[in-house]
Amino acid sequence: MPSDKDIEVVVQTSRGSKNFTFPKETKIIDVINTVVKSFGFAPGDRFQLVLASNPSESLQPERPLISYHITDGTILVLTAIGSGV
């Protein structure tokens, strides 16, 4: 059972979706890294995280989840933005 300091989110990827629980202060980059490992994506690729409700706006990697007012049950989408050059 998550505490009030945690947020439960659903992350959708090209390989399916999973539920994750993160502390509210977790930075977006750390969420991306956790999801990439969990789904077995190539670590050299670059990814971005967007809100399913606002897919045109990429979440900034250095900001924490709480800064986006993300709440339990929020659906996030992980998309590849190409491999690093």
PyMOL Python script that loads the backbone (N, CA, C, O; Angstrom):
from pymol import cmd

cmd.read_pdbstr("""\
ATOM      1  N   MET A   1       0.848  -1.195   0.000  1.00  0.00           N
ATOM      2  CA  MET A   1       0.000   0.000   0.000  1.00  0.00           C
ATOM      3  C   MET A   1       0.888   1.251   0.000  1.00  0.00           C
ATOM      4  O   MET A   1       1.700   1.440   0.906  1.00  0.00           O
ATOM      5  N   PRO A   2       0.731   2.089  -1.004  1.00  0.00           N
ATOM      6  CA  PRO A   2       1.590   3.272  -1.076  1.00  0.00           C
ATOM      7  C   PRO A   2       1.247   4.282   0.012  1.00  0.00           C
ATOM      8  O   PRO A   2       0.111   4.339   0.483  1.00  0.00           O
ATOM      9  N   SER A   3       2.224   5.066   0.401  1.00  0.00           N
ATOM     10  CA  SER A   3       1.987   6.097   1.401  1.00  0.00           C
ATOM     11  C   SER A   3       1.554   7.387   0.702  1.00  0.00           C
ATOM     12  O   SER A   3       1.511   7.459  -0.526  1.00  0.00           O
ATOM     13  N   ASP A   4       1.235   8.405   1.511  1.00  0.00           N
ATOM     14  CA  ASP A   4       0.833   9.686   0.938  1.00  0.00           C
ATOM     15  C   ASP A   4       1.978  10.374   0.222  1.00  0.00           C
ATOM     16  O   ASP A   4       1.767  11.331  -0.523  1.00  0.00           O
ATOM     17  N   LYS A   5       3.193   9.888   0.447  1.00  0.00           N
ATOM     18  CA  LYS A   5       4.350  10.492  -0.207  1.00  0.00           C
ATOM     19  C   LYS A   5       4.626   9.839  -1.560  1.00  0.00           C
ATOM     20  O   LYS A   5       5.547  10.246  -2.267  1.00  0.00           O
ATOM     21  N   ASP A   6       3.838   8.835  -1.922  1.00  0.00           N
ATOM     22  CA  ASP A   6       4.029   8.115  -3.181  1.00  0.00           C
ATOM     23  C   ASP A   6       2.887   8.402  -4.151  1.00  0.00           C
ATOM     24  O   ASP A   6       1.779   8.766  -3.756  1.00  0.00           O
ATOM     25  N   ILE A   7       3.194   8.228  -5.419  1.00  0.00           N
ATOM     26  CA  ILE A   7       2.192   8.368  -6.480  1.00  0.00           C
ATOM     27  C   ILE A   7       2.196   7.063  -7.279  1.00  0.00           C
ATOM     28  O   ILE A   7       3.251   6.565  -7.674  1.00  0.00           O
ATOM     29  N   GLU A   8       1.013   6.525  -7.506  1.00  0.00           N
ATOM     30  CA  GLU A   8       0.877   5.355  -8.376  1.00  0.00           C
ATOM     31  C   GLU A   8       0.485   5.848  -9.756  1.00  0.00           C
ATOM     32  O   GLU A   8      -0.522   6.538  -9.917  1.00  0.00           O
ATOM     33  N   VAL A   9       1.292   5.488 -10.757  1.00  0.00           N
ATOM     34  CA  VAL A   9       1.000   5.892 -12.130  1.00  0.00           C
ATOM     35  C   VAL A   9       0.994   4.660 -13.028  1.00  0.00           C
ATOM     36  O   VAL A   9       1.539   3.612 -12.681  1.00  0.00           O
ATOM     37  N   VAL A  10       0.370   4.811 -14.180  1.00  0.00           N
ATOM     38  CA  VAL A  10       0.399   3.774 -15.202  1.00  0.00           C
ATOM     39  C   VAL A  10       1.256   4.325 -16.337  1.00  0.00           C
ATOM     40  O   VAL A  10       1.010   5.428 -16.827  1.00  0.00           O
ATOM     41  N   VAL A  11       2.261   3.557 -16.755  1.00  0.00           N
ATOM     42  CA  VAL A  11       3.109   4.010 -17.862  1.00  0.00           C
ATOM     43  C   VAL A  11       2.867   3.106 -19.058  1.00  0.00           C
ATOM     44  O   VAL A  11       3.039   1.889 -18.983  1.00  0.00           O
ATOM     45  N   GLN A  12       2.465   3.720 -20.162  1.00  0.00           N
ATOM     46  CA  GLN A  12       2.235   2.991 -21.405  1.00  0.00           C
ATOM     47  C   GLN A  12       3.462   3.131 -22.295  1.00  0.00           C
ATOM     48  O   GLN A  12       4.056   4.204 -22.406  1.00  0.00           O
ATOM     49  N   THR A  13       3.832   1.996 -22.936  1.00  0.00           N
ATOM     50  CA  THR A  13       4.963   2.010 -23.861  1.00  0.00           C
ATOM     51  C   THR A  13       4.573   1.204 -25.090  1.00  0.00           C
ATOM     52  O   THR A  13       3.475   0.652 -25.161  1.00  0.00           O
ATOM     53  N   SER A  14       5.473   1.141 -26.048  1.00  0.00           N
ATOM     54  CA  SER A  14       5.221   0.323 -27.237  1.00  0.00           C
ATOM     55  C   SER A  14       5.237  -1.163 -26.899  1.00  0.00           C
ATOM     56  O   SER A  14       4.847  -1.993 -27.720  1.00  0.00           O
ATOM     57  N   ARG A  15       5.686  -1.501 -25.690  1.00  0.00           N
ATOM     58  CA  ARG A  15       5.734  -2.905 -25.259  1.00  0.00           C
ATOM     59  C   ARG A  15       4.675  -3.224 -24.205  1.00  0.00           C
ATOM     60  O   ARG A  15       4.774  -4.236 -23.512  1.00  0.00           O
ATOM     61  N   GLY A  16       3.679  -2.379 -24.085  1.00  0.00           N
ATOM     62  CA  GLY A  16       2.624  -2.621 -23.112  1.00  0.00           C
ATOM     63  C   GLY A  16       2.625  -1.560 -22.027  1.00  0.00           C
ATOM     64  O   GLY A  16       3.315  -0.546 -22.132  1.00  0.00           O
ATOM     65  N   SER A  17       1.849  -1.803 -20.990  1.00  0.00           N
ATOM     66  CA  SER A  17       1.788  -0.837 -19.897  1.00  0.00           C
ATOM     67  C   SER A  17       1.933  -1.548 -18.559  1.00  0.00           C
ATOM     68  O   SER A  17       1.604  -2.727 -18.423  1.00  0.00           O
ATOM     69  N   LYS A  18       2.431  -0.809 -17.578  1.00  0.00           N
ATOM     70  CA  LYS A  18       2.634  -1.345 -16.229  1.00  0.00           C
ATOM     71  C   LYS A  18       2.312  -0.255 -15.225  1.00  0.00           C
ATOM     72  O   LYS A  18       2.365   0.937 -15.527  1.00  0.00           O
ATOM     73  N   ASN A  19       1.974  -0.699 -14.018  1.00  0.00           N
ATOM     74  CA  ASN A  19       1.787   0.229 -12.908  1.00  0.00           C
ATOM     75  C   ASN A  19       3.119   0.411 -12.192  1.00  0.00           C
ATOM     76  O   ASN A  19       3.871  -0.547 -12.007  1.00  0.00           O
ATOM     77  N   PHE A  20       3.402   1.630 -11.797  1.00  0.00           N
ATOM     78  CA  PHE A  20       4.614   1.949 -11.045  1.00  0.00           C
ATOM     79  C   PHE A  20       4.228   2.825  -9.865  1.00  0.00           C
ATOM     80  O   PHE A  20       3.265   3.589  -9.935  1.00  0.00           O
ATOM     81  N   THR A  21       4.981   2.710  -8.789  1.00  0.00           N
ATOM     82  CA  THR A  21       4.802   3.593  -7.639  1.00  0.00           C
ATOM     83  C   THR A  21       6.119   4.320  -7.401  1.00  0.00           C
ATOM     84  O   THR A  21       7.171   3.696  -7.262  1.00  0.00           O
ATOM     85  N   PHE A  22       6.049   5.644  -7.356  1.00  0.00           N
ATOM     86  CA  PHE A  22       7.228   6.472  -7.154  1.00  0.00           C
ATOM     87  C   PHE A  22       6.980   7.465  -6.025  1.00  0.00           C
ATOM     88  O   PHE A  22       5.843   7.886  -5.816  1.00  0.00           O
ATOM     89  N   PRO A  23       8.026   7.847  -5.293  1.00  0.00           N
ATOM     90  CA  PRO A  23       7.883   8.997  -4.385  1.00  0.00           C
ATOM     91  C   PRO A  23       7.526  10.240  -5.206  1.00  0.00           C
ATOM     92  O   PRO A  23       7.979  10.382  -6.342  1.00  0.00           O
ATOM     93  N   LYS A  24       6.730  11.123  -4.648  1.00  0.00           N
ATOM     94  CA  LYS A  24       6.273  12.309  -5.376  1.00  0.00           C
ATOM     95  C   LYS A  24       7.419  13.198  -5.847  1.00  0.00           C
ATOM     96  O   LYS A  24       7.285  13.917  -6.837  1.00  0.00           O
ATOM     97  N   GLU A  25       8.554  13.146  -5.132  1.00  0.00           N
ATOM     98  CA  GLU A  25       9.688  14.003  -5.482  1.00  0.00           C
ATOM     99  C   GLU A  25      10.597  13.379  -6.550  1.00  0.00           C
ATOM    100  O   GLU A  25      11.615  13.968  -6.913  1.00  0.00           O
ATOM    101  N   THR A  26      10.237  12.191  -7.056  1.00  0.00           N
ATOM    102  CA  THR A  26      11.059  11.527  -8.073  1.00  0.00           C
ATOM    103  C   THR A  26      11.131  12.387  -9.328  1.00  0.00           C
ATOM    104  O   THR A  26      10.112  12.871  -9.822  1.00  0.00           O
ATOM    105  N   LYS A  27      12.338  12.570  -9.835  1.00  0.00           N
ATOM    106  CA  LYS A  27      12.504  13.351 -11.059  1.00  0.00           C
ATOM    107  C   LYS A  27      12.047  12.532 -12.268  1.00  0.00           C
ATOM    108  O   LYS A  27      12.134  11.305 -12.279  1.00  0.00           O
ATOM    109  N   ILE A  28      11.561  13.244 -13.280  1.00  0.00           N
ATOM    110  CA  ILE A  28      11.060  12.597 -14.497  1.00  0.00           C
ATOM    111  C   ILE A  28      12.129  11.704 -15.121  1.00  0.00           C
ATOM    112  O   ILE A  28      11.812  10.614 -15.598  1.00  0.00           O
ATOM    113  N   ILE A  29      13.388  12.141 -15.127  1.00  0.00           N
ATOM    114  CA  ILE A  29      14.458  11.336 -15.718  1.00  0.00           C
ATOM    115  C   ILE A  29      14.591   9.995 -15.006  1.00  0.00           C
ATOM    116  O   ILE A  29      14.873   8.979 -15.640  1.00  0.00           O
ATOM    117  N   ASP A  30      14.387   9.990 -13.676  1.00  0.00           N
ATOM    118  CA  ASP A  30      14.483   8.737 -12.923  1.00  0.00           C
ATOM    119  C   ASP A  30      13.296   7.825 -13.218  1.00  0.00           C
ATOM    120  O   ASP A  30      13.436   6.602 -13.237  1.00  0.00           O
ATOM    121  N   VAL A  31      12.138   8.418 -13.445  1.00  0.00           N
ATOM    122  CA  VAL A  31      10.971   7.631 -13.861  1.00  0.00           C
ATOM    123  C   VAL A  31      11.261   6.981 -15.216  1.00  0.00           C
ATOM    124  O   VAL A  31      11.019   5.789 -15.405  1.00  0.00           O
ATOM    125  N   ILE A  32      11.775   7.766 -16.145  1.00  0.00           N
ATOM    126  CA  ILE A  32      12.100   7.252 -17.483  1.00  0.00           C
ATOM    127  C   ILE A  32      13.094   6.094 -17.376  1.00  0.00           C
ATOM    128  O   ILE A  32      12.901   5.046 -17.992  1.00  0.00           O
ATOM    129  N   ASN A  33      14.158   6.288 -16.590  1.00  0.00           N
ATOM    130  CA  ASN A  33      15.177   5.242 -16.458  1.00  0.00           C
ATOM    131  C   ASN A  33      14.600   3.960 -15.869  1.00  0.00           C
ATOM    132  O   ASN A  33      14.938   2.865 -16.319  1.00  0.00           O
ATOM    133  N   THR A  34      13.735   4.085 -14.870  1.00  0.00           N
ATOM    134  CA  THR A  34      13.113   2.916 -14.252  1.00  0.00           C
ATOM    135  C   THR A  34      12.235   2.174 -15.256  1.00  0.00           C
ATOM    136  O   THR A  34      12.275   0.946 -15.340  1.00  0.00           O
ATOM    137  N   VAL A  35      11.450   2.920 -16.010  1.00  0.00           N
ATOM    138  CA  VAL A  35      10.542   2.311 -16.993  1.00  0.00           C
ATOM    139  C   VAL A  35      11.334   1.653 -18.122  1.00  0.00           C
ATOM    140  O   VAL A  35      11.001   0.549 -18.553  1.00  0.00           O
ATOM    141  N   VAL A  36      12.376   2.323 -18.598  1.00  0.00           N
ATOM    142  CA  VAL A  36      13.213   1.769 -19.668  1.00  0.00           C
ATOM    143  C   VAL A  36      13.801   0.424 -19.236  1.00  0.00           C
ATOM    144  O   VAL A  36      13.777  -0.541 -20.000  1.00  0.00           O
ATOM    145  N   LYS A  37      14.333   0.363 -18.000  1.00  0.00           N
ATOM    146  CA  LYS A  37      14.887  -0.896 -17.492  1.00  0.00           C
ATOM    147  C   LYS A  37      13.812  -1.961 -17.351  1.00  0.00           C
ATOM    148  O   LYS A  37      14.020  -3.120 -17.711  1.00  0.00           O
ATOM    149  N   SER A  38      12.666  -1.562 -16.828  1.00  0.00           N
ATOM    150  CA  SER A  38      11.584  -2.506 -16.567  1.00  0.00           C
ATOM    151  C   SER A  38      11.102  -3.188 -17.847  1.00  0.00           C
ATOM    152  O   SER A  38      10.784  -4.378 -17.844  1.00  0.00           O
ATOM    153  N   PHE A  39      11.050  -2.428 -18.934  1.00  0.00           N
ATOM    154  CA  PHE A  39      10.565  -2.978 -20.197  1.00  0.00           C
ATOM    155  C   PHE A  39      11.687  -3.523 -21.081  1.00  0.00           C
ATOM    156  O   PHE A  39      11.419  -4.105 -22.132  1.00  0.00           O
ATOM    157  N   GLY A  40      12.939  -3.338 -20.663  1.00  0.00           N
ATOM    158  CA  GLY A  40      14.057  -3.881 -21.418  1.00  0.00           C
ATOM    159  C   GLY A  40      14.389  -3.138 -22.695  1.00  0.00           C
ATOM    160  O   GLY A  40      14.886  -3.728 -23.654  1.00  0.00           O
ATOM    161  N   PHE A  41      14.114  -1.837 -22.710  1.00  0.00           N
ATOM    162  CA  PHE A  41      14.509  -1.036 -23.868  1.00  0.00           C
ATOM    163  C   PHE A  41      16.022  -0.828 -23.858  1.00  0.00           C
ATOM    164  O   PHE A  41      16.665  -0.942 -22.815  1.00  0.00           O
ATOM    165  N   ALA A  42      16.580  -0.522 -25.022  1.00  0.00           N
ATOM    166  CA  ALA A  42      18.015  -0.272 -25.131  1.00  0.00           C
ATOM    167  C   ALA A  42      18.367   0.994 -24.358  1.00  0.00           C
ATOM    168  O   ALA A  42      17.767   2.043 -24.592  1.00  0.00           O
ATOM    169  N   PRO A  43      19.338   0.912 -23.429  1.00  0.00           N
ATOM    170  CA  PRO A  43      19.663   2.081 -22.616  1.00  0.00           C
ATOM    171  C   PRO A  43      20.280   3.232 -23.401  1.00  0.00           C
ATOM    172  O   PRO A  43      20.271   4.366 -22.922  1.00  0.00           O
ATOM    173  N   GLY A  44      20.814   2.976 -24.586  1.00  0.00           N
ATOM    174  CA  GLY A  44      21.416   4.053 -25.379  1.00  0.00           C
ATOM    175  C   GLY A  44      20.399   4.924 -26.084  1.00  0.00           C
ATOM    176  O   GLY A  44      20.727   6.019 -26.541  1.00  0.00           O
ATOM    177  N   ASP A  45      19.154   4.444 -26.178  1.00  0.00           N
ATOM    178  CA  ASP A  45      18.125   5.230 -26.837  1.00  0.00           C
ATOM    179  C   ASP A  45      17.675   6.370 -25.933  1.00  0.00           C
ATOM    180  O   ASP A  45      17.847   6.318 -24.715  1.00  0.00           O
ATOM    181  N   ARG A  46      17.102   7.389 -26.539  1.00  0.00           N
ATOM    182  CA  ARG A  46      16.585   8.517 -25.762  1.00  0.00           C
ATOM    183  C   ARG A  46      15.068   8.423 -25.718  1.00  0.00           C
ATOM    184  O   ARG A  46      14.423   8.072 -26.706  1.00  0.00           O
ATOM    185  N   PHE A  47      14.513   8.744 -24.558  1.00  0.00           N
ATOM    186  CA  PHE A  47      13.077   8.637 -24.366  1.00  0.00           C
ATOM    187  C   PHE A  47      12.530   9.912 -23.769  1.00  0.00           C
ATOM    188  O   PHE A  47      13.254  10.693 -23.151  1.00  0.00           O
ATOM    189  N   GLN A  48      11.237  10.108 -23.963  1.00  0.00           N
ATOM    190  CA  GLN A  48      10.557  11.205 -23.284  1.00  0.00           C
ATOM    191  C   GLN A  48       9.285  10.667 -22.664  1.00  0.00           C
ATOM    192  O   GLN A  48       8.749   9.642 -23.084  1.00  0.00           O
ATOM    193  N   LEU A  49       8.816  11.377 -21.662  1.00  0.00           N
ATOM    194  CA  LEU A  49       7.600  10.997 -20.972  1.00  0.00           C
ATOM    195  C   LEU A  49       6.592  12.118 -21.184  1.00  0.00           C
ATOM    196  O   LEU A  49       6.919  13.297 -21.043  1.00  0.00           O
ATOM    197  N   VAL A  50       5.363  11.741 -21.523  1.00  0.00           N
ATOM    198  CA  VAL A  50       4.290  12.722 -21.700  1.00  0.00           C
ATOM    199  C   VAL A  50       3.065  12.248 -20.930  1.00  0.00           C
ATOM    200  O   VAL A  50       2.919  11.061 -20.639  1.00  0.00           O
ATOM    201  N   LEU A  51       2.203  13.180 -20.609  1.00  0.00           N
ATOM    202  CA  LEU A  51       0.912  12.827 -20.028  1.00  0.00           C
ATOM    203  C   LEU A  51       0.011  12.328 -21.147  1.00  0.00           C
ATOM    204  O   LEU A  51      -0.047  12.938 -22.214  1.00  0.00           O
ATOM    205  N   ALA A  52      -0.693  11.226 -20.913  1.00  0.00           N
ATOM    206  CA  ALA A  52      -1.617  10.716 -21.931  1.00  0.00           C
ATOM    207  C   ALA A  52      -2.668  11.772 -22.278  1.00  0.00           C
ATOM    208  O   ALA A  52      -3.165  11.824 -23.403  1.00  0.00           O
ATOM    209  N   SER A  53      -2.999  12.613 -21.292  1.00  0.00           N
ATOM    210  CA  SER A  53      -3.997  13.661 -21.511  1.00  0.00           C
ATOM    211  C   SER A  53      -3.441  14.868 -22.272  1.00  0.00           C
ATOM    212  O   SER A  53      -4.200  15.724 -22.725  1.00  0.00           O
ATOM    213  N   ASN A  54      -2.109  14.931 -22.412  1.00  0.00           N
ATOM    214  CA  ASN A  54      -1.468  16.053 -23.111  1.00  0.00           C
ATOM    215  C   ASN A  54      -0.216  15.554 -23.827  1.00  0.00           C
ATOM    216  O   ASN A  54       0.899  15.928 -23.463  1.00  0.00           O
ATOM    217  N   PRO A  55      -0.397  14.700 -24.854  1.00  0.00           N
ATOM    218  CA  PRO A  55       0.756  14.036 -25.480  1.00  0.00           C
ATOM    219  C   PRO A  55       1.695  14.949 -26.254  1.00  0.00           C
ATOM    220  O   PRO A  55       2.790  14.524 -26.624  1.00  0.00           O
ATOM    221  N   SER A  56       1.300  16.185 -26.507  1.00  0.00           N
ATOM    222  CA  SER A  56       2.174  17.077 -27.276  1.00  0.00           C
ATOM    223  C   SER A  56       3.213  17.772 -26.401  1.00  0.00           C
ATOM    224  O   SER A  56       4.137  18.395 -26.924  1.00  0.00           O
ATOM    225  N   GLU A  57       3.077  17.677 -25.080  1.00  0.00           N
ATOM    226  CA  GLU A  57       4.016  18.365 -24.188  1.00  0.00           C
ATOM    227  C   GLU A  57       4.875  17.363 -23.434  1.00  0.00           C
ATOM    228  O   GLU A  57       4.380  16.605 -22.600  1.00  0.00           O
ATOM    229  N   SER A  58       6.164  17.369 -23.736  1.00  0.00           N
ATOM    230  CA  SER A  58       7.109  16.473 -23.070  1.00  0.00           C
ATOM    231  C   SER A  58       7.375  16.961 -21.652  1.00  0.00           C
ATOM    232  O   SER A  58       7.566  18.156 -21.428  1.00  0.00           O
ATOM    233  N   LEU A  59       7.389  16.032 -20.692  1.00  0.00           N
ATOM    234  CA  LEU A  59       7.699  16.387 -19.310  1.00  0.00           C
ATOM    235  C   LEU A  59       9.200  16.631 -19.188  1.00  0.00           C
ATOM    236  O   LEU A  59       9.998  15.852 -19.711  1.00  0.00           O
ATOM    237  N   GLN A  60       9.584  17.686 -18.516  1.00  0.00           N
ATOM    238  CA  GLN A  60      10.996  18.062 -18.391  1.00  0.00           C
ATOM    239  C   GLN A  60      11.720  17.094 -17.459  1.00  0.00           C
ATOM    240  O   GLN A  60      11.261  16.867 -16.340  1.00  0.00           O
ATOM    241  N   PRO A  61      12.851  16.515 -17.899  1.00  0.00           N
ATOM    242  CA  PRO A  61      13.530  15.461 -17.133  1.00  0.00           C
ATOM    243  C   PRO A  61      13.967  15.868 -15.737  1.00  0.00           C
ATOM    244  O   PRO A  61      14.005  15.028 -14.838  1.00  0.00           O
ATOM    245  N   GLU A  62      14.298  17.137 -15.533  1.00  0.00           N
ATOM    246  CA  GLU A  62      14.842  17.547 -14.236  1.00  0.00           C
ATOM    247  C   GLU A  62      13.752  17.885 -13.219  1.00  0.00           C
ATOM    248  O   GLU A  62      14.053  18.097 -12.044  1.00  0.00           O
ATOM    249  N   ARG A  63      12.507  17.939 -13.649  1.00  0.00           N
ATOM    250  CA  ARG A  63      11.419  18.289 -12.725  1.00  0.00           C
ATOM    251  C   ARG A  63      10.870  17.055 -12.013  1.00  0.00           C
ATOM    252  O   ARG A  63      10.853  15.966 -12.585  1.00  0.00           O
ATOM    253  N   PRO A  64      10.419  17.222 -10.763  1.00  0.00           N
ATOM    254  CA  PRO A  64       9.827  16.093 -10.045  1.00  0.00           C
ATOM    255  C   PRO A  64       8.373  15.866 -10.477  1.00  0.00           C
ATOM    256  O   PRO A  64       7.716  16.770 -10.995  1.00  0.00           O
ATOM    257  N   LEU A  65       7.891  14.652 -10.254  1.00  0.00           N
ATOM    258  CA  LEU A  65       6.505  14.313 -10.595  1.00  0.00           C
ATOM    259  C   LEU A  65       5.515  15.313 -10.001  1.00  0.00           C
ATOM    260  O   LEU A  65       4.589  15.763 -10.676  1.00  0.00           O
ATOM    261  N   ILE A  66       5.723  15.651  -8.737  1.00  0.00           N
ATOM    262  CA  ILE A  66       4.762  16.506  -8.035  1.00  0.00           C
ATOM    263  C   ILE A  66       4.620  17.871  -8.698  1.00  0.00           C
ATOM    264  O   ILE A  66       3.569  18.502  -8.587  1.00  0.00           O
ATOM    265  N   SER A  67       5.656  18.335  -9.382  1.00  0.00           N
ATOM    266  CA  SER A  67       5.593  19.654 -10.019  1.00  0.00           C
ATOM    267  C   SER A  67       4.596  19.682 -11.173  1.00  0.00           C
ATOM    268  O   SER A  67       4.178  20.755 -11.608  1.00  0.00           O
ATOM    269  N   TYR A  68       4.215  18.515 -11.665  1.00  0.00           N
ATOM    270  CA  TYR A  68       3.210  18.429 -12.736  1.00  0.00           C
ATOM    271  C   TYR A  68       1.821  18.116 -12.186  1.00  0.00           C
ATOM    272  O   TYR A  68       0.888  17.875 -12.952  1.00  0.00           O
ATOM    273  N   HIS A  69       1.682  18.118 -10.853  1.00  0.00           N
ATOM    274  CA  HIS A  69       0.400  17.816 -10.203  1.00  0.00           C
ATOM    275  C   HIS A  69      -0.124  16.447 -10.617  1.00  0.00           C
ATOM    276  O   HIS A  69      -1.329  16.249 -10.766  1.00  0.00           O
ATOM    277  N   ILE A  70       0.798  15.509 -10.801  1.00  0.00           N
ATOM    278  CA  ILE A  70       0.433  14.139 -11.165  1.00  0.00           C
ATOM    279  C   ILE A  70      -0.176  13.468  -9.936  1.00  0.00           C
ATOM    280  O   ILE A  70       0.356  13.571  -8.831  1.00  0.00           O
ATOM    281  N   THR A  71      -1.289  12.786 -10.141  1.00  0.00           N
ATOM    282  CA  THR A  71      -1.998  12.132  -9.041  1.00  0.00           C
ATOM    283  C   THR A  71      -2.071  10.636  -9.293  1.00  0.00           C
ATOM    284  O   THR A  71      -1.750  10.163 -10.383  1.00  0.00           O
ATOM    285  N   ASP A  72      -2.496   9.895  -8.278  1.00  0.00           N
ATOM    286  CA  ASP A  72      -2.639   8.442  -8.422  1.00  0.00           C
ATOM    287  C   ASP A  72      -3.515   8.114  -9.621  1.00  0.00           C
ATOM    288  O   ASP A  72      -4.559   8.728  -9.839  1.00  0.00           O
ATOM    289  N   GLY A  73      -3.064   7.129 -10.393  1.00  0.00           N
ATOM    290  CA  GLY A  73      -3.840   6.679 -11.545  1.00  0.00           C
ATOM    291  C   GLY A  73      -3.556   7.437 -12.822  1.00  0.00           C
ATOM    292  O   GLY A  73      -4.113   7.111 -13.870  1.00  0.00           O
ATOM    293  N   THR A  74      -2.689   8.458 -12.755  1.00  0.00           N
ATOM    294  CA  THR A  74      -2.347   9.221 -13.953  1.00  0.00           C
ATOM    295  C   THR A  74      -1.678   8.293 -14.967  1.00  0.00           C
ATOM    296  O   THR A  74      -0.852   7.456 -14.602  1.00  0.00           O
ATOM    297  N   ILE A  75      -2.038   8.447 -16.230  1.00  0.00           N
ATOM    298  CA  ILE A  75      -1.434   7.639 -17.289  1.00  0.00           C
ATOM    299  C   ILE A  75      -0.363   8.463 -17.970  1.00  0.00           C
ATOM    300  O   ILE A  75      -0.623   9.558 -18.470  1.00  0.00           O
ATOM    301  N   LEU A  76       0.863   7.916 -17.982  1.00  0.00           N
ATOM    302  CA  LEU A  76       1.996   8.533 -18.654  1.00  0.00           C
ATOM    303  C   LEU A  76       2.364   7.670 -19.851  1.00  0.00           C
ATOM    304  O   LEU A  76       2.146   6.458 -19.838  1.00  0.00           O
ATOM    305  N   VAL A  77       2.917   8.285 -20.880  1.00  0.00           N
ATOM    306  CA  VAL A  77       3.310   7.549 -22.074  1.00  0.00           C
ATOM    307  C   VAL A  77       4.804   7.770 -22.318  1.00  0.00           C
ATOM    308  O   VAL A  77       5.276   8.903 -22.406  1.00  0.00           O
ATOM    309  N   LEU A  78       5.533   6.656 -22.425  1.00  0.00           N
ATOM    310  CA  LEU A  78       6.969   6.707 -22.714  1.00  0.00           C
ATOM    311  C   LEU A  78       7.148   6.524 -24.219  1.00  0.00           C
ATOM    312  O   LEU A  78       6.684   5.536 -24.789  1.00  0.00           O
ATOM    313  N   THR A  79       7.814   7.466 -24.852  1.00  0.00           N
ATOM    314  CA  THR A  79       8.061   7.349 -26.286  1.00  0.00           C
ATOM    315  C   THR A  79       9.544   7.516 -26.571  1.00  0.00           C
ATOM    316  O   THR A  79      10.222   8.311 -25.921  1.00  0.00           O
ATOM    317  N   ALA A  80      10.039   6.776 -27.534  1.00  0.00           N
ATOM    318  CA  ALA A  80      11.441   6.886 -27.948  1.00  0.00           C
ATOM    319  C   ALA A  80      11.584   8.127 -28.809  1.00  0.00           C
ATOM    320  O   ALA A  80      10.718   8.418 -29.633  1.00  0.00           O
ATOM    321  N   ILE A  81      12.676   8.861 -28.622  1.00  0.00           N
ATOM    322  CA  ILE A  81      12.935  10.041 -29.439  1.00  0.00           C
ATOM    323  C   ILE A  81      14.244   9.864 -30.212  1.00  0.00           C
ATOM    324  O   ILE A  81      14.937  10.832 -30.529  1.00  0.00           O
ATOM    325  N   GLY A  82      14.560   8.605 -30.504  1.00  0.00           N
ATOM    326  CA  GLY A  82      15.754   8.312 -31.284  1.00  0.00           C
ATOM    327  C   GLY A  82      16.940   8.018 -30.408  1.00  0.00           C
ATOM    328  O   GLY A  82      16.933   8.316 -29.214  1.00  0.00           O
ATOM    329  N   SER A  83      17.961   7.433 -30.998  1.00  0.00           N
ATOM    330  CA  SER A  83      19.144   7.105 -30.232  1.00  0.00           C
ATOM    331  C   SER A  83      20.086   8.293 -30.189  1.00  0.00           C
ATOM    332  O   SER A  83      20.063   9.159 -31.063  1.00  0.00           O
ATOM    333  N   GLY A  84      20.913   8.318 -29.158  1.00  0.00           N
ATOM    334  CA  GLY A  84      21.858   9.421 -29.009  1.00  0.00           C
ATOM    335  C   GLY A  84      22.874   9.409 -30.143  1.00  0.00           C
ATOM    336  O   GLY A  84      23.247   8.346 -30.639  1.00  0.00           O
ATOM    337  N   VAL A  85      23.318  10.590 -30.551  1.00  0.00           N
ATOM    338  CA  VAL A  85      24.264  10.680 -31.664  1.00  0.00           C
ATOM    339  C   VAL A  85      25.676  10.733 -31.119  1.00  0.00           C
ATOM    340  O   VAL A  85      26.633  10.811 -31.890  1.00  0.00           O
TER     341      VAL A  85
END
""", "prot")
cmd.dss("prot")
cmd.show_as("cartoon", "prot")
cmd.util.cbc("prot")
cmd.orient("prot")
